[in-house]
């Protein structure tokens, strides 16, 4: 198998959807880094520039320089990107 996926969760305190994403990743055994945007509008500015959104959660998944961001809310969107990662990126 290839290198481990890099997973970054952009989130904020009190966000139910953010907590749901983190719990899902924990349950599936994924390690992830968290970037907390609570009280950090400059971090939301980064999301605006990169993806055209200011909301969280945003989940970045990839390897090396190849990654994809999940900007839609809902575990089903995260699952689609994870499936794609395992089909393509990890199995190279």
Buried (B, 14 or more C-beta within 10 A) or exposed (E): EEEEBBBBBBBBEEBEBBEBBBEBBEEEEBEBEEBBBEEEEEBBEBBEEEBEBBBBBBBBBBBEEEBBBBBBBEBEBBEBBBEEBEEEBBEE
